[in-house]
Amino acid sequence: MLGFAPQPTRTIYILFIFCLLILSTPIFAANLTASVDRDNLGLSETLTLTLRYDEQTNTAPSYSLLQKDFEILHTQSGRNMSIINGRTESYTEWKIILAPRKIGKLLIPSFSINGDVSDAIEITVEKQSSQSKAMGGEPVTVEIETDKDSAYVQEQIILTIKLITRVSLSGAQLDPLTIADTFITELDEKNYKTTLNNKPALIVEKRFAIHPLKAGSLTIPALRYQVQVDDGDMFSRIYGNNNNILRLMTEEKTLEIKAAPTDQSNWLPTNNLHISEHWSAGLENLKVGEPISRTITITAQGLTAAQIPPLPAINLEGLTFYQDQAQTDDQKNQKGIQGSRIETTAVIPNKTGSFTLPEITINWWNTQTQSYEVARLPAVTLNVTSGGNQLSSDQLNNSQTDDSNDSLENNLTTSALETTSLNTSTPQTPWWIYALLAFTSLLSIIALLAWWNLRQRFNTYVLRKTQDESAANETEFQAWNQVKQCLQEDNLIALRHAVIDWAKFYWKNENVQSLQDIAKLANSITLQEILSQFDANLFGSGSQVFDKQKLKELLSNLRRGKVKQISTEDELKPLYHD
């Protein structure tokens, strides 16, 4: 007899079919893959590593093992999702631009994300790049040279870095040059064409002036020059072609720095020092009480203006001297830095006679002949006589009284004429004067509305300006803290830089480049003397006394004075702490 299968047997059959369907369905697991755009390159070239994870994830790979043999120049990541023919595909991708650190067989290690591991990749790095093999030489090279292998303390050293290319470049960037215990000034950058091995080439030349502050070995570190080769492809320029990035390293260079002789109070190593003077008038017939100005100019090739010492003061009975603040300037030329110092003094004779100003001498070290030389201004004689063409005080007062009386009479006559003219005329009020008054009233209303609108705009401007000043004060406060920290650390070089940086924020003037600039802006004789002692202590033989606490006190007083000008001291005092 036919019947239905027992219920347990039918249930087992259904479960069996369901398991077959589950097992036959493909299971998609996330996959992590690694690939490179090249596995053979030169030491100066770069490659791009691409990591792809077949799911969207926020987990980033670790690059710690990768940095052992490669330098990471740039990283970029993104998550993508697409639907094609009803099928959804999503993945996360990382692109890393790498530069090899050495020549040989290098290994890009495996990466792991959420338990999935990529394969390691072997990279071959050779000395020559692929472009150099095709062109029979490196397309881009870099050279470094100095104008001398040894120098004295504070003597100028010219460093020249040349980038030589036989291909077109779309960009070039040099690492900043920093050397401890030196002052570095970038002189210039120029481009010019030349011919190398009968082939045209372009040279990008950068020059620096280096002034060492300590004796011993001076090491100029290896610098990286990163350039972008222009292949002429528009899409490469828009989207970037990482294969065209080259990293060039300059050679490390060591120089010997010799100590300055101890028998010199002012050490001035230069290849040329010149001193000259100019008088505002002739010196033969000077008059008592009539001032005359003397301007002395000192120029030194290879020295900064801060290295040139001030001239000694002159005291001579019968003459009064008023010295103006010295003017300093640094010019850049083909030979490097040329510093100049200009001192102007007003001389006022107090009595008649002949007065001789003493000779002025400056000892300096000729770096070309390696010997001492002396720059001189000869002694000057002033012949002073009494003044004979001056009016007496009584004559001057009588002349002024007569002029005043004449002026008074003229004024009274003019006033009388005007009064007579007004009295003889009878003014009449035309009908149109009322229309003019109405029109004037309308203009007054319009002006009132315009004033109200302008007042609202002005209030908004004041509010914004107050906010900007608050931000500027906060930046100045941070720079001032850096000055105080350098004072505690007893680092004069860092202190000089910190004081100049603070002054830029304090006066909101990016043109502040030296302590002399600060002295000009502060207009304080005491601060000028302290800053001059600071430079003399740093650039001179070290015998000049420099009081750091006095400098801090003067700068603190300067800051307090500015606070009083901006607002009341109680309102802004929390922003300025000594």
Sequence and secondary structure as in RCSB ss.txt:
>XXXX:A:sequence
MLGFAPQPTRTIYILFIFCLLILSTPIFAANLTASVDRDNLGLSETLTLTLRYDEQTNTAPSYSLLQKDFEILHT
QSGRNMSIINGRTESYTEWKIILAPRKIGKLLIPSFSINGDVSDAIEITVEKQSSQSKAMGGEPVTVEIETDKDS
AYVQEQIILTIKLITRVSLSGAQLDPLTIADTFITELDEKNYKTTLNNKPALIVEKRFAIHPLKAGSLTIPALRY
QVQVDDGDMFSRIYGNNNNILRLMTEEKTLEIKAAPTDQSNWLPTNNLHISEHWSAGLENLKVGEPISRTITITA
QGLTAAQIPPLPAINLEGLTFYQDQAQTDDQKNQKGIQGSRIETTAVIPNKTGSFTLPEITINWWNTQTQSYEVA
RLPAVTLNVTSGGNQLSSDQLNNSQTDDSNDSLENNLTTSALETTSLNTSTPQTPWWIYALLAFTSLLSIIALLA
WWNLRQRFNTYVLRKTQDESAANETEFQAWNQVKQCLQEDNLIALRHAVIDWAKFYWKNENVQSLQDIAKLANSI
TLQEILSQFDANLFGSGSQVFDKQKLKELLSNLRRGKVKQISTEDELKPLYHD
>XXXX:A:secstr
      HHHHHHHHHHHHHHHHHHS      EEEEES SEEETTB EEEEEEESS        TTGGGTEEEEEE
EEEEEEEEETTEEEEEEEEEEEEEESSSEEEEE   EETTEE   EEEEEESS HHHHHHTS SEEEEEEES SE
EETT  EEEEEEEEESS EEEEEE     TTEEEEEEEEEEEEEEETTEEEEEEEEEEEEEE SSEEEEE   EE
EEEE  S HHHHHH  GGGEEEEE   EEEEEE   TT SS  EESEEEEEEEESS SSSEETT  EEEEEEEEE
ETS GGGS        TTEEEEE   EEEEEEETTEEEEEEEEEEEEEE SSEEEEE  EEEEEEETTTTEEEEE
EE  EEEEEE   S   HHHHHHHHHHHHHHHHHHHHHHHHHHHHHHHH      THHHHHHHHHHHHHHHHHHH
HHHHHHHHHHHHHHHHHHHHHHHHHHHHHHHHHHHHHHHT HHHHHHHHHHHHHHHHT TT  SHHHHHHHHT H
HHHHHHHHHHHHHHS S S   HHHHHHHHHHHHHHHHHHHS HHHHGGG   
